[in-house]
Amino acid sequence: MKDYVQGGTLTEVTDLILLSLYEPRHGYAIIQFVEEVTNGRVLLGAGTLYGALSSLEQKGWIKLQSTESTSRKKVYLITPSGKEAVQTEIDRLHQLIDLAERISKEI
């Protein structure tokens, strides 16, 4: 999973996973969230999701909140540094949109 934190650029999948974890969710719930909010445009496979979760956990952007006692499901939640990464990406996207609108109106 390639994320360019210094420039603030995150992949769409990373953004969507982080956004899904503003509420505690387990893997399948994350997959459902992403499919729902993108109207089926983005479909996460289990391999992609669990690789991303591992990477995000290593970066400290998400944390394991709990393991559901009735199953082996791991529940994740975004951390303050994960929220900071999301905000940095939001700011970057706003700047890009402003630039694109300015340039496209000049032509």
C-alpha positions in Angstrom: 0.0 0.0 0.0 1.7 3.2 -1.2 0.9 6.3 0.8 3.0 9.4 0.5 2.6 10.9 3.9 5.1 13.8 3.4 3.0 15.1 0.5 -0.2 14.2 2.2 -1.3 11.9 -0.6 -3.2 8.8 0.4 -4.7 6.1 -1.8 -8.4 6.1 -2.1 -8.6 2.7 -0.4 -6.6 4.1 2.5 -8.8 7.1 2.8 -11.9 4.9 2.7 -10.6 2.5 5.3 -9.6 5.3 7.7 -13.0 7.0 7.2 -14.8 3.7 8.0 -12.9 3.5 11.3 -14.3 6.7 12.8 -16.6 4.1 14.3 -15.3 0.8 15.6 -15.6 -1.9 12.8 -14.4 -5.3 12.0 -13.1 -6.4 8.6 -16.4 -7.4 7.0 -18.1 -4.3 8.3 -15.3 -2.2 6.7 -15.9 -3.9 3.4 -19.6 -3.3 3.6 -19.1 0.4 4.5 -16.7 1.0 1.6 -19.1 -0.7 -0.9 -22.1 1.3 0.5 -20.5 4.8 0.6 -19.0 4.4 -2.9 -22.3 2.9 -4.3 -20.4 -0.2 -5.3 -17.6 1.6 -7.2 -15.0 0.3 -4.8 -15.1 -3.3 -3.7 -12.4 -4.4 -1.3 -11.1 -8.0 -1.3 -10.2 -9.6 2.0 -6.5 -9.7 1.0 -6.4 -6.0 0.2 -8.2 -5.1 3.3 -6.2 -7.1 5.8 -2.9 -6.0 4.2 -4.0 -2.4 4.5 -5.2 -2.9 8.1 -1.8 -4.3 9.0 0.0 -1.4 7.3 -2.2 1.2 8.9 -1.8 -0.4 12.3 2.0 -0.3 11.9 1.8 3.4 11.0 -0.2 4.0 14.2 -3.1 5.3 12.2 -5.5 2.6 13.5 -5.6 0.4 16.6 -7.1 -2.8 17.5 -9.9 -1.9 19.8 -11.0 -5.4 20.8 -11.6 -8.9 19.7 -15.3 -9.8 19.8 -15.8 -12.4 22.5 -18.3 -14.4 20.5 -16.0 -14.8 17.5 -12.5 -14.1 16.3 -13.4 -10.8 14.7 -11.0 -8.0 15.4 -12.5 -4.6 15.8 -10.4 -1.6 14.7 -10.7 2.2 15.4 -8.9 5.2 13.9 -6.3 6.9 16.2 -5.6 10.6 16.6 -2.7 10.4 14.1 -5.0 8.6 11.7 -7.4 11.5 11.9 -4.5 13.9 11.3 -3.6 11.9 8.1 -7.2 12.2 7.0 -7.3 15.9 7.6 -4.0 16.4 5.8 -5.5 14.6 2.8 -8.7 16.7 3.0 -6.6 19.9 2.9 -4.6 18.6 0.0 -7.7 17.7 -2.0 -9.2 21.2 -1.3 -6.0 22.8 -2.6 -6.1 20.6 -5.7 -9.7 21.4 -6.4 -9.1 25.1 -6.0 -6.2 25.0 -8.4 -8.1 22.9 -11.0 -11.1 25.3 -10.8 -8.8 28.3 -11.2 -6.9 26.9 -14.2 -10.0 25.4 -15.9 -11.8 28.8 -15.8 -8.8 30.5 -17.4 -9.0 28.4 -20.5 
